[in-house]
Amino acid sequence: MLTIVPEPGFRPRCFALVPCAGVGERAGAGGPKQYHPVAGRALVAHTLEALGAVTRLAATLVVVSPGDTLFEQQVPGFEGPRGWLARVGGATRAETVLNGLDELLSRGAQPHDWVLVHDAARCLVQPEWVERLIEACDDDEVGGLLALPLADTLKTAATDAHGRARAASTVDRSGKWAAQTPQMFRLGLLGPALRGALSNPETAATITDEASAIEAIGHRPRLVAGDYENIKVTWPGDFALAERLLRTRG
């Protein structure tokens, strides 16, 4: 089990990392969903505006694919002292995050510093939710993530002879939470955890978020209450929902 213990008197900084190299195939947006317009702006622009309002964040690093030609057009004026961009995205989310961690280290971040990995597609995130996570995990030896206890009844599905989905059984939802982002861990813990998981094809397939990589090396990330509006825009109908919620906020 890998642990990272800061030196006495060390005050770790917090960095946000936004993996933004995906193609968003499930969203049906006709292109990368992070650039799809929502409430008059690219989806990721709303995400970055919220992160930019979190005073505890020293900087936000956006990781796009090497061939990305849209970011500067869709999010003009982002780059600056607290807005960083790197074209080092990988083939998977985990690879993109790992490459982003290396980029943060090359820009002066330290292993004891915190990194908050946040989905570009969670465009409804509010600064106070991020601050809640930082406050809860600031003195935690592992770190944690925003999440919500499951409220809906869960079903396992089976396909009938006509190819239709049928409910096969009900899953016990007690003790189960829906993971959200940001997910907050120390750079020196998350980097080796991801690198180790990706080195094994069998474990690489099980790493669906940063917390799963931390769990794989024996740690238990803290669960911090998230918010129902912190949805991840994934399916075509999610764009309309996000639009309504953003416009309701004004």
N, C-alpha and C positions, 0 to 999 in steps of 0.2 A: 504494500500500500504506500503510494507516494504522498508525502505531505510537504507543504511549503510553510515555514515558520518565519515571519518577518523579524528582522533584527530589532532589538529594543529601541524605542524612539522613532522607528521608521513610520512615516505617514504615507501609505500607499495612495497612488492616484487611481482614478477611474477613467477608463477609455471605453467608448462604444465601438462595436464592430458590426457593420451591416453587410452580410453577404448579399450581393446584388447581381449574381452572375447566372441566375436561372433563366429558363425560357418560358416557364409558366404554361405548360401544355394543357393542364387540367382546367385553367381559367377560361380557355376559349377566347382569348383577347386578340388573336391574330398577330401576336408578337409578344415580347417579354412583358409580363403583366405589371412589372414594377413601373413601366412607363405609360401604362394605360391611363387616360384621363379620368379623374374622379373629382367632382366638385371644382372643375376648372383648372386642375393642375395634375401633373403626373402623380400617380399613387405614392411613389417613393418620396416625392417632395413633401408631402404631409408628414411622413415618417420622420424625415430629417429635420423638419421644422420643430417637431416636438422634442427630439433629442437635443437640438441646439438650445432649447430653453432650460435644460437641466444643468444647473450651475456646477454641480459636482463633477461633471464630465470634463476632463482636460481636453479631449478631442474626440471626434467621431470619424472613424475610418470606414469608407465605403469601398468594398471589393467588387469590382466588375470583371467581366471576362476580358482577355487580352484584345479581342476584336471589337469591343463595345465602342460604338461611334455616336451613341445617343445621350449619354449621361449629361454632358455639359450643356447640350441643347435643352434637355428636359428639366434640369435643375441648375439654371444659370446662377452664378455667384456663390456656389457652395464652397468652393475651395478657399482656404484661408488659414489663419492660426489654429482654429478649432474644427476645421473641415478638411479632411484628408481623403485623397482618392488614390487607389492602386489598381492597376490592371493585371491582377495576378490570380483571377478566379480559376477554379479547377473544374473537373468534370462532375463533381458532386458537391453538395453543401459542405460536408465535412472537410473535403480538400480545400474548398474556398476559405473556410474559417481557419484552417491550419496555415494556409499561405498568408492570410491576413494577420495571424499572430506573429509570424516571422517578420512581416512588414512593420508591425508595431514595435517589435524589438529593435529592428534596424533604425527606427526613428526615435529611439531613446527610452521606450518603455522598459520597465524592469520586471523580472520574474515575479516579484512580490506585488506588483500592481494588479488591480482588478480589470477584467475585461467583461463588458456586458454585451453579449451577442444578441442582436435583435433582428427579427425577420423584416425585410423590406416591405413585405405585404401586410404587416400589421400597422396600417396607416392611421388607426384610430387611437394609438397609444397616447397617453397623457403624461406630461412631465411629472406630475405628482405620483403616478404609479411607479415610474422609474426611481424616483427619490425614495419611495416606500421600500423598494427592493434593496437599494443601497443602504438605507438605515438598518434594515433587518439583518443584512449579511456583512456589514462593515467589520464586525468583530468575530465573525463565524470562521472556524478553521477550515471549512470546506467551501462554502458559498451556497447559492441557491437559485431559485427561479420563481417567476410568477406562475401561478397555477390556480385552478378552481376545482373543488370537489364535484364529482359528477352528479348531476341532478336527474338526468334522463335514464329511463330503463334501457339497458343494453341487450341487444339480440345478436346471436350468431346466425349467419345466413347459410342457406343451402339452396342449390339450384334444382328446380324440378325438371321434368322431362321436356318441357317446352322452353327451357332456358330462363324461366322466371325466378326471381329471388323469393325465397320462403323463409320465414322465421323458424329456426331449428331448435333453439333453446334460449333461455334468459340467463344473462351473465350477472353474477353477484357484483353490484357496484360499490359495496361497502369498502372503504379504504382506497378507492380509486380516484385519481385526480386527472384533470385534463391539463397538460403542460402548455404554457404560453411562453412568451419571451417579453422582456429580456431574460437571459440566463447569465448569472454573474459568478465567475470563477477567477482565480489568480492565473496569470499568464503561464507561470511556471508549473502549474498543475494541469491546466487544460491542454497545453501544447503536447506534452508527453503522452497524455491520455489519448488524444486524437491520433497522434503518430503511431502509438502502439496498436490501437484498434485498426487503423488503416493498413498496417503491415500484414494483417491476417485477413484473407478474403472472407473467411467465415464470420469473423467478428465485425468486419467493415459493414456488412449488410444490416447489422442490428443497431448501428449508430444512427439514429434518426434525429437526435438533437445533442446538444453539448452535455446535458445532464446524463444521458445514457452512456457517454464515454467516461464520465466521472464515476458512475455507478459500476462500470466494468472493471475498474481498478480498486473496488472495495469501499468506496465512499458513499455516504448518503446525503445528497444535497438537501438543503432546507427548502420546504415548500412555503411560499409567501403568497397570501391571498391576492389574486389578480382581480380582474374586472370583466363582466360579461361583454362589455363593448370592445374588449381587446381581441377582436376576431382576426383571423388570418384570411385574407381574401384568396380563396382557392378555386371556387366554382363560379360559373358565369353569373349566377344570381347574387353573388356576394358583392359585386360592383355596385349594384343598385342599392343594396342595404348600406354599404359604406357611404355612398353618396347622400342618402337620406340622413344618416347620423351626422355626417360632417356639416351638412347644411343646417341641421337642427341646432348645432353648436354655434352657428353663425360664422 
